[in-house]
Amino acid sequence: RAEAAEGAEGDKRAEGAEGQRSRGATTNNQQPITNYQLPITKIMSVYSLL
């Protein structure tokens, strides 16, 4: 029983670590996308003026 409890705690810790990594990855990926979208809109507006 003690071993099963330790295994469950280990799984929870692993899931928590993966969750934090996935959250960090999504937030880090969203920031560059917003930074790239702004110059693209400016470039498109320049092409529309031409």
C-alpha positions as CSV (number, residue, x, y, z in Angstrom):
1,R,0.0,0.0,0.0
2,A,2.8,2.4,0.8
3,E,4.5,1.7,-2.5
4,A,1.2,2.4,-4.4
5,A,0.8,5.7,-2.6
6,E,4.3,6.7,-3.4
7,G,3.8,5.8,-7.1
8,A,0.6,7.9,-7.2
9,E,2.4,10.9,-5.7
10,G,5.2,10.5,-8.3
11,D,2.6,10.5,-11.1
12,K,1.0,13.7,-9.8
13,R,4.4,15.4,-9.6
14,A,5.2,14.3,-13.1
15,E,1.9,15.6,-14.4
16,G,2.4,18.9,-12.6
17,A,5.8,19.3,-14.1
18,E,4.5,18.6,-17.6
19,G,1.5,20.9,-17.1
20,Q,3.8,23.8,-16.1
21,R,6.1,23.1,-19.1
22,S,3.2,23.0,-21.5
23,R,1.8,26.2,-20.1
24,G,5.1,27.9,-20.4
25,A,5.5,26.7,-23.9
26,T,2.1,28.0,-24.9
27,T,2.7,31.4,-23.4
28,N,6.1,31.6,-24.9
29,N,4.8,30.7,-28.3
30,Q,1.9,33.1,-28.2
31,Q,4.1,36.1,-27.5
32,P,6.3,35.9,-30.7
33,I,3.1,35.2,-32.8
34,T,1.6,38.6,-31.6
35,N,5.0,40.2,-32.3
36,Y,5.1,38.8,-35.8
37,Q,1.4,39.7,-36.6
38,L,2.0,43.4,-36.0
39,P,4.8,43.8,-38.6
40,I,2.8,41.6,-41.1
41,T,-0.2,43.9,-40.8
42,K,2.1,46.9,-41.4
43,I,3.6,45.2,-44.5
44,M,0.2,44.4,-45.9
45,S,-1.0,48.0,-45.4
46,V,2.1,49.2,-47.4
47,Y,1.4,46.7,-50.2
48,S,-2.3,47.9,-50.3
49,L,-1.1,51.5,-50.7
50,L,1.1,50.4,-53.7
